[in-house]
Amino acid sequence: MGAKLKVAGWVALGALAGGMTTMQLQANARSSLSPLPLEELQQLAAVFGMVKSDYVEPVDEKKLINDAIAGMVSGLDPHSQFFDKKSFKEFREGTSGRFVGVGIEIGMEDGLVKIVSPIEGSPAFRAGLKSGDLISRIDDTPVKGLGLDQAVKRMRGEPNTKVQLMIFRKAESRSFPVTITREEIRVQSVRGKVVEPGYAWLRVSQFQDRTVDDFVKKLDEILKQEPNLKGLVLDLRNDPGGLLEASVAISAAFLPRGVDVVSTNGQIADSKANFKADPDYYQRRGGTDPLKKLPASLKTVPLVVLVNEGSASASEIVAGALQDHKRAVVMGAQTFGKGSVQTVRQLSPETALKITTARYYTPSGRSIQAKGIVPDVLLDETAEGNVFAALRMREADLEKHLNNGPEEKDEAREKAREEARQKLEAEYAKKNEPPKPLPEFGSAEDFPLAQALNQLKGKPVAVSKTATERKAEAKID
């Protein structure tokens, strides 16, 4: 039995569930499939029939089929996924950086939603919400007990609909309601500033459609303010990944033209590719080179790349390329370790399949799958040490993650995670309050940023006394 299906696909290099799109291409399914296992398919049909006829209440046939597809794909690895109508819409919003909401970057503090920053020009910005404001209620729902994702979903909705937020402003010791009309928001994935004369900080929080344009715009602003830049910190901490073409472009901004950035390899022909620091590999079809405006001096300005356990996928591509070419000093913590490539194939106008199709490799041929990028200089999160690092999930901690051979269980890693969990619980019980949250990235209290600046200035760096390299989870023959 054979079939031929031509579909539009996107190669994706995302970090966690829902992974991000990286580049658009036409992908052909394999023209010949191996014979289907008829006995197992008959069993599947039999189970479908039994559920339809014998289940305690009627079940929608379409839901049964979608659930069967989702179960089949989720059994492959942590990043393959079937997108139904709702999840496909959310996936496209994450890729484009556009969604309908109020326009705030948020985190959690004391069980409440903390506004990290209102997006300039957004409804929240116009309503006067400020960094540091806490949201205690969304419409009639208390925020206490909600996860961050749940809070986000309640604040998003349809254009021109209203949502009421109860705001607690610490500086004024008062709570007040704000009613905001939702509208389409464009996420700002690039932030930056001159932190002191001669030195700048540039943060990429995700690799999206407009990231490269925003990156060039922000760098232009920094260079106008500080034309004689002595050093730059590229901050990729907690960056889950995103568009491959964006990661190639950001790498190319600092590398000599034409050098390798990343290569991919898998079973199908389209998964075997080599991406270079050249406009042909990141320039939009029919467009101009977005990096053309950048000065040549950017290729030689002293550079530090900050990473941590939350740096994944496309951000690991950038860190790996700059490290392999010795263009930057990579500092921080060992990265997430997602070295696989996903392709998103649209099945219908409203559904799609995201399936792992390849592994990717740094310019020197390193596979970072289940290992990550090991920094040149290991740093702690704070001057007091690492607070949450051991608790963070990495690729190697995910069930069914890809490996390169027989795996060995990392008992030391599991023991460290358990000890850290017990320590945090003991602190919480003793003080009756959660551990103090980490300082905001880019703030004056940002310890890793301070060490990065010391590195650029040739000053002593407070290297971690406890962090060690975590070896790859698999033995490679």
QUITAMO-V794897 format. One record per residue. N is the residue number from 1. PHI is phi in whole degrees, 0 to 359 (none if undefined). Layout:
n=[N	N]
phi=[PHI	PHI]
This chain:
n=[1	2	3	4	5	6	7	8	9	10	11	12	13	14	15	16	17	18	19	20	21	22	23	24	25	26	27	28	29	30	31	32	33	34	35	36	37	38	39	40	41	42	43	44	45	46	47	48	49	50	51	52	53	54	55	56	57	58	59	60	61	62	63	64	65	66	67	68	69	70	71	72	73	74	75	76	77	78	79	80	81	82	83	84	85	86	87	88	89	90	91	92	93	94	95	96	97	98	99	100	101	102	103	104	105	106	107	108	109	110	111	112	113	114	115	116	117	118	119	120	121	122	123	124	125	126	127	128	129	130	131	132	133	134	135	136	137	138	139	140	141	142	143	144	145	146	147	148	149	150	151	152	153	154	155	156	157	158	159	160	161	162	163	164	165	166	167	168	169	170	171	172	173	174	175	176	177	178	179	180	181	182	183	184	185	186	187	188	189	190	191	192	193	194	195	196	197	198	199	200	201	202	203	204	205	206	207	208	209	210	211	212	213	214	215	216	217	218	219	220	221	222	223	224	225	226	227	228	229	230	231	232	233	234	235	236	237	238	239	240	241	242	243	244	245	246	247	248	249	250	251	252	253	254	255	256	257	258	259	260	261	262	263	264	265	266	267	268	269	270	271	272	273	274	275	276	277	278	279	280	281	282	283	284	285	286	287	288	289	290	291	292	293	294	295	296	297	298	299	300	301	302	303	304	305	306	307	308	309	310	311	312	313	314	315	316	317	318	319	320	321	322	323	324	325	326	327	328	329	330	331	332	333	334	335	336	337	338	339	340	341	342	343	344	345	346	347	348	349	350	351	352	353	354	355	356	357	358	359	360	361	362	363	364	365	366	367	368	369	370	371	372	373	374	375	376	377	378	379	380	381	382	383	384	385	386	387	388	389	390	391	392	393	394	395	396	397	398	399	400	401	402	403	404	405	406	407	408	409	410	411	412	413	414	415	416	417	418	419	420	421	422	423	424	425	426	427	428	429	430	431	432	433	434	435	436	437	438	439	440	441	442	443	444	445	446	447	448	449	450	451	452	453	454	455	456	457	458	459	460	461	462	463	464	465	466	467	468	469	470	471	472	473	474	475	476	477]
phi=[none	226	204	227	226	256	223	274	226	231	279	234	231	266	271	240	306	93	357	258	282	243	203	263	200	267	235	259	292	300	289	228	257	292	307	284	284	297	297	292	295	295	296	300	295	295	297	303	295	296	297	299	267	250	299	301	214	301	237	293	299	297	295	301	294	299	294	295	296	299	294	299	286	293	283	280	195	291	247	283	201	267	263	276	304	291	291	291	297	295	299	293	296	295	289	281	77	241	203	258	189	258	93	224	268	231	215	240	209	54	80	249	279	257	280	286	195	285	287	304	85	280	303	295	297	292	280	89	291	234	301	97	297	250	259	259	210	242	54	262	255	296	283	305	98	273	281	298	299	295	295	300	298	288	275	274	175	273	302	70	264	253	223	256	246	266	253	249	254	303	300	249	49	212	246	203	273	226	259	237	269	291	207	293	243	252	292	268	269	232	231	187	192	278	275	195	309	92	227	228	238	228	250	248	269	189	259	241	306	258	301	295	298	293	298	296	297	293	298	299	297	296	289	290	284	224	293	257	290	265	189	226	254	264	261	245	295	60	274	281	118	146	291	300	298	290	293	294	294	298	297	296	299	248	256	298	297	93	282	292	249	200	232	233	209	203	281	268	300	295	274	262	209	228	253	243	281	211	306	301	259	223	285	294	301	82	262	255	292	292	269	301	284	286	288	297	298	294	289	236	299	306	224	240	251	264	224	210	297	271	280	219	56	301	290	289	298	297	299	294	294	291	289	298	274	54	273	218	265	270	231	127	241	302	281	300	95	262	248	244	246	249	245	260	247	284	266	209	302	236	227	202	239	255	227	292	239	197	254	241	225	287	305	275	93	286	263	261	304	65	237	98	271	270	298	292	229	276	236	273	288	223	296	274	125	268	266	248	305	292	275	288	286	233	306	294	273	278	297	65	293	294	224	250	162	303	265	246	291	274	293	295	297	296	295	297	297	292	296	295	298	296	296	295	296	295	297	298	294	289	265	58	206	289	303	298	295	293	300	295	301	90	276	294	267	286	297	300	297	298	290	297	294	299	299	294	271	78	267	300	247	279	290	301	266	242	291	228	293	267	292	300	284	238	275	250	281]
